[in-house]
Amino acid sequence: MSSLSSSLIESQAVTNAELQAKAIIDAWSQYSTTVSDRIKKVKGINLTHDYLIKEGAIPIPATYAIELGKILSENQTGMSVRMYSDYPFPWRKAEGGPRNDFEREALSYLRTHPEEKKFYRLEKSQNHGLLQYGQSVIMKPTCVTCHNTRPDSPKKDWQVGDVRGVLTITQSLDNFTDQTNKSIKTTSFMLGGLSILGISGITLVTGRLRQTAKELEGRVRERTADLAAANTDLEKRNVLIRQVFGRYLSDEIVANLLESPQALKLGGERRKVTILTSDLRGFTAASERLSAEEVIHVLNIYLEYMADAIAQYQGTINEFMGDGILVLFGAPTPREDDAVRAVACACAMQLAMGAVNERLKNLGFPQLEMGIGINTGLVVLGNIGSDKRAKYGIVGSQVNLTYRIESYTTGGQILISEPTLKAAGAIVRVGGQRQEQMKGIKEPVTIYEVYGIGGFYNLFLPREEEVFFNIPKPIPIQYMILNEKQIGETVFSGNIVQISHKGAKICTENIENNCLPSALTNIKLNLLTPQDPAWRSEDVYAKVLEKSAELGNFYIHFTTKPPAVQARFDFLYKSLNPSK
């Protein structure tokens, strides 16, 4: 009876371990063939071990199997699952190699006896039985190709059929021992009562033991199936949670909330971050001529391209504010190259506007221009709000300064502060600098215009000099100055005497030079018709350029033109420009 019970315990424990190992390896293989191999052909989705911090990424098959083993270890009492190799990748060196004598012996034995496929040992630990079971992980053709070609692979001469590592399952024998002992006690009483029956009684007891063994095997299989189903449900729920919240929060923030619920607590910290804010020039006025559905459609096209560029450079979208975007570099995870990635992201966003406008043009929507401001400094960062409603955000003067910098941009421009330029270094290419006395800030602020970034990123904005052509017959106008989006009361008169592709030169009437709008001021103007003094065009918006002009003249860059005005200027510009 003692020998039989020991054999039964060992048999059930080994069978259970085999089933667990088979379930993990089958799931691994299924994921590799049905998901991993097929997803490689899908553009925009990456396979990587650090998929949690990369937009549009999923885990490589080995990482998926390792995480599945961790979930089994956490949910199955008395059992742990580990995968290891003597050739771990760099990011798994700390935990990816053999840790004890059993793991080293299992790896050595299975590598020299690949046909065996399993290696196990029964041990005692603090008067408790313990099974250590190891199963070899065999190199398949797709695995060999991947491991032998990856730059960071520690071994590049793998062959099909090689033992790449071992999947070890360590589990307590207490449950098997208890169940077997209960069955044996029952059987022992039966043996005592039936001992007088001799051979017939022994036969009956043996049959009972065999039935008990089959029942135990069935229970083990049932529990394994239940565990696999529970793990599948848990994985589906986690994926759903990440998909739902990932549309409203960055992947990093979602991961922090799921893995560390204490991150939901209200509170903040001071931290140096790089802030990027962007805004479409004149979109508010242009949207008045579109239906609500068209406005949302245009915004979604624009934000789709911008979100992709921001994710590519590991920025955290903190907020969409209509046609504006607030992006953080250095939160929630700070990195040494936050300022560099912010500038590279801004260049990528401006370059993506070409594709945005191409789609809008095909759909019959107006073209868009965007300005971007970037600043680096200390802010208060954290969960802001109440226990019922909160958001992950930032506050501080550096945020306001970033918005001020962005307000000085014209369409297609990137302006950065001096701290950002110093943090990013000589890799950033700037085309000029100026000092501005900004509202609410005591000292003048030095800002730089960025036209590209070199080095690894190698992103440069097209730099086209605006060519202004004289108009044969000046166009009379009236204009008013905008101050913080409030239209001034004074109406000024003048004439458009030159035009370019995106701008114009205005000659004022009876105005002192010191009354001209200063550089970077926003103005609203209307075209007039001499034949009908009461006629005025729809509102046109523009920003005054820093380009120098004769006394009583100044240059502007259009930010919003109604379709009729746009068509008139396009026709006039093409007639004046020989290259068109």
C-alpha positions as CSV (number, residue, x, y, z in Angstrom):
1,M,0.0,0.0,0.0
2,S,2.8,2.4,0.9
3,S,4.7,1.7,-2.3
4,L,1.5,2.0,-4.3
5,S,0.6,5.3,-2.8
6,S,4.0,6.7,-3.5
7,S,3.9,5.6,-7.1
8,L,0.4,7.0,-7.4
9,I,1.4,10.4,-6.0
10,E,4.4,10.5,-8.3
11,S,2.4,9.4,-11.3
12,Q,-0.4,12.0,-10.7
13,A,2.1,14.8,-10.0
14,V,4.1,14.1,-13.1
15,T,1.0,13.7,-15.2
16,N,-0.3,17.1,-13.9
17,A,3.0,18.8,-14.6
18,E,3.1,17.3,-18.1
19,L,-0.4,18.6,-18.8
20,Q,0.5,22.0,-17.5
21,A,3.7,22.1,-19.6
22,K,1.9,20.9,-22.7
23,A,-0.8,23.6,-22.2
24,I,1.8,26.4,-22.0
25,I,3.9,25.1,-25.0
26,D,0.7,24.5,-27.1
27,A,-0.5,28.0,-26.3
28,W,3.0,29.4,-27.2
29,S,3.0,27.5,-30.5
30,Q,-0.6,28.5,-31.3
31,Y,0.2,32.2,-30.6
32,S,3.4,32.0,-32.7
33,T,1.7,30.5,-35.8
34,T,-1.7,32.1,-35.7
35,V,-0.8,35.6,-34.3
36,S,2.9,36.3,-34.4
37,D,3.7,35.0,-38.0
38,R,0.6,36.7,-39.4
39,I,1.0,40.0,-37.6
40,K,4.5,40.5,-39.1
41,K,2.8,41.3,-42.3
42,V,0.6,44.0,-40.8
43,K,2.0,47.5,-41.1
44,G,2.1,49.5,-37.9
45,I,2.1,46.6,-35.4
46,N,5.4,45.6,-33.9
47,L,6.5,42.3,-32.1
48,T,8.7,43.2,-29.2
49,H,9.4,42.1,-25.6
50,D,8.7,45.6,-24.2
51,Y,5.3,45.9,-26.0
52,L,3.7,47.5,-22.9
53,I,5.5,50.8,-23.6
54,K,5.2,50.9,-27.3
55,E,2.1,52.0,-29.2
56,G,0.7,49.4,-31.5
57,A,3.0,46.6,-30.2
58,I,2.2,43.0,-29.1
59,P,4.5,40.5,-27.3
60,I,6.9,38.2,-29.1
61,P,6.0,34.5,-28.6
62,A,8.6,33.8,-25.9
63,T,7.5,36.9,-23.8
64,Y,3.8,35.7,-24.2
65,A,4.8,32.2,-22.9
66,I,6.8,33.7,-20.0
67,E,3.9,35.9,-18.9
68,L,1.4,33.0,-19.2
69,G,3.7,31.1,-16.9
70,K,3.7,33.9,-14.4
71,I,-0.1,34.1,-14.4
72,L,-0.3,30.3,-13.8
73,S,2.1,30.7,-10.9
74,E,0.1,33.6,-9.3
75,N,-3.3,31.8,-9.7
76,Q,-2.3,28.2,-8.9
77,T,-1.5,27.6,-5.2
78,G,1.6,25.6,-4.5
79,M,2.9,25.8,-8.1
80,S,5.4,28.0,-9.9
81,V,6.3,28.1,-13.6
82,R,9.7,29.3,-14.9
83,M,11.3,29.4,-18.3
84,Y,15.1,29.7,-18.6
85,S,18.1,29.2,-20.9
86,D,21.8,29.5,-20.7
87,Y,21.6,31.9,-23.6
88,P,19.1,34.5,-22.4
89,F,18.5,37.8,-24.3
90,P,20.1,40.9,-22.7
91,W,16.8,42.1,-21.2
92,R,16.4,38.7,-19.4
93,K,20.0,38.2,-18.1
94,A,19.0,38.9,-14.5
95,E,16.3,36.2,-14.4
96,G,16.6,34.2,-17.6
97,G,19.4,31.7,-16.7
98,P,19.4,28.6,-14.5
99,R,19.3,29.4,-10.8
100,N,19.8,26.2,-8.9
101,D,21.3,22.7,-9.2
102,F,18.1,21.1,-10.6
103,E,17.8,23.7,-13.3
104,R,21.4,23.3,-14.3
105,E,21.1,19.5,-14.3
106,A,17.8,19.6,-16.2
107,L,19.3,21.8,-18.9
108,S,22.4,19.7,-19.2
109,Y,20.5,16.4,-19.3
110,L,17.9,17.4,-21.8
111,R,20.5,19.0,-24.1
112,T,22.5,15.7,-24.2
113,H,19.4,13.6,-24.4
114,P,17.0,15.6,-26.6
115,E,14.8,12.5,-27.3
116,E,13.8,12.3,-23.6
117,K,12.1,15.7,-23.5
118,K,11.5,15.7,-19.8
119,F,13.5,15.6,-16.6
120,Y,12.0,15.5,-13.0
121,R,12.9,15.0,-9.4
122,L,10.9,14.4,-6.2
123,E,12.3,16.3,-3.2
124,K,11.5,17.2,0.4
125,S,11.3,20.8,1.5
126,Q,10.4,21.5,5.2
127,N,8.7,18.1,5.5
128,H,6.6,18.7,2.4
129,G,6.9,16.8,-0.8
130,L,7.9,18.7,-3.9
131,L,8.1,17.9,-7.6
132,Q,10.5,19.7,-9.9
133,Y,9.6,18.9,-13.5
134,G,11.5,20.2,-16.5
135,Q,10.5,19.9,-20.2
136,S,12.8,20.9,-23.1
137,V,11.9,23.8,-25.4
138,I,12.9,22.8,-28.9
139,M,14.0,25.1,-31.7
140,K,11.6,25.3,-34.6
141,P,12.4,26.7,-38.1
142,T,10.8,30.1,-37.4
143,C,12.6,30.3,-34.0
144,V,16.0,29.5,-35.6
145,T,15.5,32.2,-38.2
146,C,14.6,34.8,-35.6
147,H,17.3,34.0,-33.1
148,N,20.1,33.7,-35.6
149,T,19.3,37.0,-37.3
150,R,18.5,39.3,-34.3
151,P,21.4,41.7,-33.6
152,D,21.0,41.3,-29.8
153,S,20.8,37.4,-29.9
154,P,23.5,35.9,-27.6
155,K,23.8,32.8,-29.9
156,K,23.6,32.9,-33.7
157,D,24.2,29.2,-34.7
158,W,21.0,27.5,-33.6
159,Q,19.9,24.5,-35.6
160,V,16.3,23.1,-35.9
161,G,15.8,20.6,-33.1
162,D,18.3,22.1,-30.7
163,V,17.2,22.5,-27.0
164,R,17.0,26.3,-26.6
165,G,15.9,26.1,-22.9
166,V,13.8,24.4,-20.3
167,L,10.3,25.0,-19.0
168,T,10.3,24.1,-15.3
169,I,7.2,23.5,-13.2
170,T,7.6,23.2,-9.4
171,Q,4.6,22.1,-7.5
172,S,3.7,20.9,-4.0
173,L,2.7,17.2,-3.6
174,D,0.5,18.0,-0.5
175,N,-2.8,18.0,-2.5
176,F,-2.0,14.7,-4.2
177,T,-0.8,13.2,-0.9
178,D,-3.9,14.2,1.0
179,Q,-6.3,12.9,-1.7
180,T,-4.3,9.7,-2.1
181,N,-4.2,9.1,1.7
182,K,-7.9,9.6,2.0
183,S,-8.5,7.1,-0.7
184,I,-6.0,4.7,0.9
185,K,-7.6,5.0,4.3
186,T,-10.9,4.0,2.8
187,T,-9.2,1.1,0.9
188,S,-7.5,0.0,4.1
189,F,-10.8,-0.4,6.0
190,M,-12.1,-2.3,3.1
191,L,-9.0,-4.5,3.1
192,G,-9.5,-5.2,6.8
193,G,-13.1,-6.2,6.3
194,L,-12.4,-8.3,3.3
195,S,-9.1,-9.9,4.3
196,I,-10.9,-13.1,5.2
197,L,-11.9,-13.4,1.6
198,G,-8.3,-13.9,0.5
199,I,-7.5,-13.6,-3.1
200,S,-11.0,-12.3,-4.0
201,G,-10.7,-9.4,-1.5
202,I,-7.2,-8.5,-2.8
203,T,-8.5,-8.4,-6.4
204,L,-11.4,-6.1,-5.3
205,V,-9.0,-3.7,-3.5
206,T,-6.7,-3.5,-6.5
207,G,-9.6,-2.7,-8.7
208,R,-10.6,0.1,-6.3
209,L,-7.1,1.5,-6.3
210,R,-7.1,1.6,-10.1
211,Q,-10.4,3.3,-10.1
212,T,-9.2,5.9,-7.6
213,A,-6.2,6.5,-9.8
214,K,-8.4,7.1,-12.8
215,E,-10.6,9.4,-10.8
216,L,-7.6,11.4,-9.7
217,E,-6.4,11.6,-13.3
218,G,-9.8,12.9,-14.3
219,R,-9.8,15.5,-11.6
220,V,-6.3,16.7,-12.6
221,R,-7.4,17.1,-16.2
222,E,-10.6,18.9,-15.1
223,R,-8.6,21.3,-12.9
224,T,-6.1,21.9,-15.7
225,A,-8.9,22.6,-18.2
226,D,-10.6,25.0,-15.7
227,L,-7.3,26.7,-15.1
228,A,-6.7,27.2,-18.8
229,A,-10.3,28.6,-19.3
230,A,-9.8,31.0,-16.4
231,N,-6.5,32.2,-17.7
232,T,-8.1,32.7,-21.2
233,D,-11.0,34.8,-19.6
234,L,-8.5,36.8,-17.6
235,E,-6.4,37.6,-20.6
236,K,-9.5,38.6,-22.6
237,R,-10.6,41.0,-19.9
238,N,-7.1,42.5,-19.6
239,V,-7.0,43.0,-23.4
240,L,-10.4,44.6,-23.3
241,I,-9.5,46.9,-20.4
242,R,-6.3,48.1,-22.3
243,Q,-8.2,48.6,-25.5
244,V,-11.0,50.7,-23.9
245,F,-8.8,52.8,-21.7
246,G,-6.0,53.0,-24.3
247,R,-8.3,55.3,-26.4
248,Y,-8.5,57.9,-23.6
249,L,-5.1,57.4,-21.8
250,S,-1.6,56.6,-23.0
251,D,-0.4,53.0,-22.9
252,E,2.1,53.8,-20.1
253,I,-0.6,55.3,-17.9
254,V,-3.0,52.4,-18.5
255,A,-0.2,49.9,-17.7
256,N,0.6,51.8,-14.4
257,L,-3.0,51.7,-13.4
258,L,-3.5,48.0,-14.1
259,E,-0.2,47.0,-12.4
260,S,-0.2,49.5,-9.6
261,P,-3.7,50.5,-8.4
262,Q,-2.1,52.8,-5.9
263,A,-1.2,55.1,-8.9
264,L,-4.9,56.2,-8.8
265,K,-4.3,58.1,-5.5
266,L,-4.6,61.9,-5.8
267,G,-1.3,63.8,-5.5
268,G,1.5,65.2,-7.5
269,E,5.3,65.8,-7.7
270,R,7.6,68.4,-9.2
271,R,9.4,67.1,-12.2
272,K,11.3,68.5,-15.2
273,V,9.4,67.6,-18.4
274,T,9.4,68.8,-22.0
275,I,6.0,70.2,-23.1
276,L,4.8,70.3,-26.7
277,T,1.6,72.0,-27.7
278,S,0.2,72.3,-31.2
279,D,-2.7,74.3,-32.7
280,L,-4.2,74.6,-36.2
281,R,-4.1,78.1,-37.6
282,G,-7.5,79.6,-38.3
283,F,-9.4,76.4,-37.9
284,T,-12.1,77.9,-35.7
285,A,-13.1,80.4,-38.4
286,A,-12.8,77.8,-41.1
287,S,-15.0,75.3,-39.2
288,E,-17.9,77.8,-39.2
289,R,-18.4,77.0,-42.9
290,L,-18.6,73.2,-42.3
291,S,-21.3,71.1,-40.7
292,A,-20.7,69.5,-37.3
293,E,-20.1,66.1,-38.8
294,E,-17.6,67.6,-41.3
295,V,-15.7,69.4,-38.5
296,I,-15.3,66.2,-36.5
297,H,-14.3,64.3,-39.7
298,V,-11.6,66.8,-40.5
299,L,-10.3,66.8,-36.9
300,N,-10.2,63.0,-36.7
301,I,-8.2,62.8,-39.9
302,Y,-5.7,65.4,-38.5
303,L,-5.5,63.8,-35.1
304,E,-5.0,60.3,-36.5
305,Y,-1.8,61.3,-38.2
306,M,-0.6,63.4,-35.2
307,A,-1.3,60.7,-32.7
308,D,0.7,58.2,-34.7
309,A,3.7,60.6,-34.8
310,I,3.4,61.3,-31.1
311,A,3.3,57.6,-30.3
312,Q,6.3,56.9,-32.5
313,Y,8.5,59.3,-30.4
314,Q,7.1,58.0,-27.0
315,G,5.2,61.2,-26.2
316,T,2.2,61.1,-23.8
317,I,-0.9,62.8,-25.1
318,N,-2.2,64.6,-22.1
319,E,-5.2,66.3,-23.7
320,F,-7.0,67.0,-27.0
321,M,-8.4,70.6,-26.8
322,G,-10.5,70.9,-30.0
323,D,-7.8,71.3,-32.7
324,G,-5.0,71.7,-30.1
325,I,-2.9,68.9,-28.6
326,L,-1.0,69.0,-25.3
327,V,1.9,66.4,-25.3
328,L,4.3,65.5,-22.4
329,F,7.8,64.0,-22.8
330,G,9.1,62.8,-19.4
331,A,5.7,61.8,-17.9
332,P,4.7,59.4,-16.6
333,T,8.2,57.9,-17.4
334,P,11.2,60.3,-17.5
335,R,13.9,59.6,-20.1
336,E,17.3,61.3,-20.7
337,D,16.4,62.2,-24.3
338,D,12.9,63.8,-23.6
339,A,13.8,67.1,-25.2
340,V,15.4,65.5,-28.3
341,R,12.4,63.3,-28.9
342,A,10.0,66.2,-28.5
343,V,11.8,68.2,-31.2
344,A,11.9,65.1,-33.5
345,C,8.2,64.5,-32.8
346,A,7.4,68.2,-33.8
347,C,9.3,67.8,-37.1
348,A,7.5,64.5,-37.8
349,M,4.1,66.2,-37.1
350,Q,4.8,69.1,-39.4
351,L,6.0,66.7,-42.2
352,A,2.8,64.6,-41.6
353,M,0.7,67.6,-42.5
354,G,1.4,67.0,-46.1
355,A,-0.4,63.6,-46.0
356,V,-3.2,65.2,-43.9
357,N,-3.8,67.9,-46.5
358,E,-3.7,65.4,-49.4
359,R,-6.5,63.5,-47.8
360,L,-8.5,66.6,-47.1
361,K,-8.0,67.9,-50.6
362,N,-9.4,64.6,-52.0
363,L,-12.4,64.9,-49.8
364,G,-13.0,68.6,-50.8
365,F,-12.1,70.0,-47.4
366,P,-9.9,73.2,-46.8
367,Q,-6.2,72.8,-46.3
368,L,-4.8,73.1,-42.7
369,E,-1.6,74.7,-41.2
370,M,-0.3,74.0,-37.8
371,G,2.0,75.8,-35.3
372,I,4.0,74.0,-32.6
373,G,5.6,75.4,-29.4
374,I,8.0,73.4,-27.2
375,N,9.3,74.3,-23.7
376,T,11.2,72.5,-21.0
377,G,10.9,73.2,-17.3
378,L,9.7,72.2,-13.8
379,V,6.0,71.5,-13.5
380,V,3.6,69.9,-10.9
381,L,2.7,66.5,-12.3
382,G,0.1,64.0,-11.0
383,N,-3.5,63.0,-10.5
384,I,-5.7,66.1,-10.2
385,G,-9.4,66.1,-9.2
386,S,-11.4,64.2,-6.7
387,D,-12.0,60.5,-5.8
388,K,-14.9,60.4,-8.2
389,R,-13.4,62.2,-11.1
390,A,-9.7,62.8,-11.8
391,K,-7.2,63.2,-14.6
392,Y,-3.5,62.8,-15.0
393,G,-2.2,66.3,-15.8
394,I,0.3,69.1,-15.2
395,V,0.1,72.6,-13.9
396,G,2.6,75.5,-13.5
397,S,4.0,78.6,-15.2
398,Q,6.0,76.5,-17.7
399,V,2.8,75.1,-19.2
400,N,1.5,78.7,-19.7
401,L,4.8,79.7,-21.2
402,T,4.6,76.8,-23.7
403,Y,1.2,78.1,-24.9
404,R,2.6,81.6,-25.2
405,I,5.5,80.3,-27.4
406,E,3.0,78.4,-29.6
407,S,0.9,81.5,-30.1
408,Y,3.8,83.3,-31.8
409,T,4.0,80.6,-34.6
410,T,2.7,80.9,-38.1
411,G,1.5,77.9,-40.1
412,G,4.2,75.2,-40.5
413,Q,6.5,76.8,-37.8
414,I,8.1,75.2,-34.8
415,L,9.3,77.5,-32.0
416,I,11.2,76.2,-28.9
417,S,12.5,77.9,-25.7
418,E,16.1,78.2,-24.8
419,P,16.0,75.5,-22.1
420,T,14.6,73.0,-24.7
421,L,17.4,73.9,-27.1
422,K,20.1,73.4,-24.4
423,A,18.5,70.1,-23.3
424,A,18.3,68.8,-26.9
425,G,21.8,69.9,-27.9
426,A,23.5,70.6,-31.2
427,I,21.5,68.0,-33.0
428,V,18.7,70.5,-33.4
429,R,18.9,72.9,-36.4
430,V,17.6,76.4,-35.8
431,G,17.1,79.1,-38.4
432,G,17.0,82.1,-36.1
433,Q,16.2,83.5,-32.7
434,R,14.4,86.4,-31.1
435,Q,13.4,87.8,-27.8
436,E,9.8,88.4,-26.9
437,Q,8.2,90.1,-23.9
438,M,5.3,87.7,-23.2
439,K,2.2,88.5,-21.2
440,G,2.5,87.5,-17.5
441,I,6.3,86.9,-17.7
442,K,8.7,89.5,-16.3
443,E,11.8,88.7,-18.3
444,P,12.0,88.6,-22.1
445,V,11.9,85.0,-23.4
446,T,14.3,83.9,-26.1
447,I,12.7,81.6,-28.7
448,Y,14.2,79.7,-31.6
449,E,12.7,78.6,-34.9
450,V,13.5,74.9,-35.7
451,Y,13.8,73.7,-39.2
452,G,15.1,70.2,-38.5
453,I,16.9,67.7,-36.4
454,G,20.0,65.7,-37.5
455,G,21.7,62.6,-36.2
456,F,19.6,59.4,-35.9
457,Y,16.3,61.3,-36.7
458,N,17.4,63.2,-39.8
459,L,14.1,65.1,-40.2
460,F,14.1,68.5,-41.9
461,L,11.2,70.8,-42.8
462,P,11.0,72.2,-46.4
463,R,12.3,75.8,-46.4
464,E,10.8,77.8,-49.2
465,E,11.3,81.5,-49.4
466,E,8.0,83.4,-49.9
467,V,8.2,85.4,-53.2
468,F,5.9,88.4,-53.3
469,F,4.6,89.8,-56.6
470,N,3.3,93.3,-57.2
471,I,-0.4,93.5,-57.9
472,P,-1.2,95.6,-61.0
473,K,-4.3,97.1,-59.2
474,P,-4.0,97.2,-55.4
475,I,-6.9,95.7,-53.4
476,P,-8.5,98.0,-50.9
477,I,-9.0,96.6,-47.4
478,Q,-10.0,97.4,-43.8
479,Y,-8.4,95.6,-40.9
480,M,-8.6,95.4,-37.1
481,I,-6.0,94.2,-34.6
482,L,-6.8,91.1,-32.4
483,N,-5.6,91.1,-28.8
484,E,-5.9,87.7,-27.0
485,K,-8.6,86.7,-29.6
486,Q,-10.6,89.9,-28.9
487,I,-11.1,92.2,-31.9
488,G,-10.1,95.8,-31.4
489,E,-12.5,98.7,-32.0
490,T,-10.2,100.7,-34.3
491,V,-10.7,100.1,-38.0
492,F,-7.7,100.8,-40.2
493,S,-7.6,101.2,-44.0
494,G,-5.0,100.2,-46.5
495,N,-4.4,98.3,-49.7
496,I,-2.9,94.9,-50.6
497,V,-0.1,95.8,-53.0
498,Q,1.8,92.4,-53.2
499,I,0.8,88.8,-52.7
500,S,2.7,85.5,-52.3
501,H,1.5,81.9,-52.1
502,K,0.5,82.3,-48.4
503,G,0.9,85.9,-47.6
504,A,0.6,89.5,-48.7
505,K,2.1,93.0,-48.3
506,I,-0.2,95.8,-47.0
507,C,0.3,99.5,-47.6
508,T,-1.6,101.6,-45.0
509,E,-3.3,104.9,-45.5
510,N,-2.5,107.9,-43.3
511,I,-1.0,105.9,-40.5
512,E,2.1,106.7,-38.6
513,N,4.8,104.0,-38.6
514,N,4.5,103.5,-34.9
515,C,0.8,102.7,-35.3
516,L,1.5,99.7,-37.5
517,P,0.7,96.3,-36.0
518,S,3.8,94.8,-34.4
519,A,5.4,91.5,-35.7
520,L,3.4,88.3,-34.8
521,T,0.2,90.3,-34.1
522,N,-3.0,88.7,-35.3
523,I,-5.3,90.8,-37.5
524,K,-8.8,90.4,-39.1
525,L,-9.3,92.1,-42.5
526,N,-12.0,92.4,-45.1
527,L,-11.5,93.1,-48.8
528,L,-13.4,96.1,-50.2
529,T,-14.7,97.0,-53.7
530,P,-14.3,100.6,-54.9
531,Q,-17.5,100.3,-57.0
532,D,-19.6,99.4,-54.0
533,P,-18.3,101.0,-50.8
534,A,-20.8,99.0,-48.7
535,W,-19.6,95.6,-50.0
536,R,-17.1,93.7,-47.8
537,S,-15.7,90.2,-48.1
538,E,-16.1,87.5,-45.5
539,D,-13.6,87.8,-42.6
540,V,-9.9,87.0,-43.4
541,Y,-7.4,86.3,-40.6
542,A,-3.7,86.7,-40.8
543,K,-0.5,87.1,-38.6
544,V,1.9,90.0,-39.1
545,L,5.4,88.8,-40.2
546,E,8.7,90.0,-39.0
547,K,9.8,90.7,-42.5
548,S,10.9,94.3,-42.9
549,A,9.1,96.6,-45.2
550,E,9.1,100.3,-46.2
551,L,7.5,103.0,-44.0
552,G,3.7,102.5,-43.8
553,N,3.9,98.9,-45.1
554,F,3.9,95.5,-43.4
555,Y,3.8,91.8,-44.5
556,I,1.2,89.2,-43.3
557,H,0.8,85.5,-43.4
558,F,-2.8,84.3,-44.0
559,T,-4.2,81.9,-41.4
560,T,-7.8,81.7,-42.7
561,K,-9.3,82.6,-46.0
562,P,-12.9,82.0,-47.0
563,P,-13.3,79.9,-50.2
564,A,-14.2,82.8,-52.4
565,V,-11.2,84.9,-51.2
566,Q,-9.0,81.8,-51.5
567,A,-10.1,81.3,-55.1
568,R,-9.5,84.9,-56.0
569,F,-6.0,85.0,-54.6
570,D,-5.1,81.7,-56.1
571,F,-6.1,82.9,-59.5
572,L,-4.3,86.2,-59.1
573,Y,-1.1,84.5,-57.8
574,K,-1.0,82.1,-60.7
575,S,-1.4,84.9,-63.2
576,L,1.6,86.8,-61.6
577,N,3.9,83.8,-61.0
578,P,5.5,82.6,-64.3
579,S,6.4,79.3,-62.7
580,K,2.7,78.5,-62.1
